[in-house]
């Protein structure tokens, strides 16, 4: 398996979770910090991996496309988390009554 794929399925979600947890605990905007993290992954980390020949861009894909993919991943993750938190709150309200 390519190193980049392994990093994308292991390192990226873990770092996203840690940053999300930090932003929630410190009353910061997760959208801002996770967008900055996505930019670091797409415009700093991936080009370094590409320069080291550990990552290969496929035809028609560039680092901006990777950034957009990371943003989509970030948004979907935040929205799913918000949905589950909403479900948890609604269930806890029903059990209190």
ChimeraX attribute file (.defattr): number of C-alpha atoms within 10 A of each C-alpha:
attribute: neighborCount
match mode: 1-to-1
recipient: residues
	/A:1	5
	/A:2	9
	/A:3	11
	/A:4	16
	/A:5	12
	/A:6	11
	/A:7	11
	/A:8	13
	/A:9	10
	/A:10	11
	/A:11	12
	/A:12	16
	/A:13	15
	/A:14	12
	/A:15	13
	/A:16	20
	/A:17	15
	/A:18	11
	/A:19	16
	/A:20	21
	/A:21	14
	/A:22	15
	/A:23	17
	/A:24	11
	/A:25	9
	/A:26	9
	/A:27	9
	/A:28	13
	/A:29	12
	/A:30	19
	/A:31	15
	/A:32	11
	/A:33	16
	/A:34	22
	/A:35	17
	/A:36	13
	/A:37	20
	/A:38	24
	/A:39	20
	/A:40	14
	/A:41	19
	/A:42	21
	/A:43	16
	/A:44	12
	/A:45	13
	/A:46	20
	/A:47	18
	/A:48	14
	/A:49	14
	/A:50	13
	/A:51	11
	/A:52	10
	/A:53	10
	/A:54	14
	/A:55	16
	/A:56	15
	/A:57	12
	/A:58	7
	/A:59	6
	/A:60	6
	/A:61	10
	/A:62	12
	/A:63	16
	/A:64	12
	/A:65	12
	/A:66	18
	/A:67	19
	/A:68	15
	/A:69	14
	/A:70	21
	/A:71	19
	/A:72	13
	/A:73	14
	/A:74	21
	/A:75	16
	/A:76	12
	/A:77	16
	/A:78	17
	/A:79	11
	/A:80	11
	/A:81	12
	/A:82	12
	/A:83	12
	/A:84	11
	/A:85	12
	/A:86	12
	/A:87	12
	/A:88	11
	/A:89	11
	/A:90	11
	/A:91	11
	/A:92	11
	/A:93	10
	/A:94	8
	/A:95	7
	/A:96	6
	/A:97	5
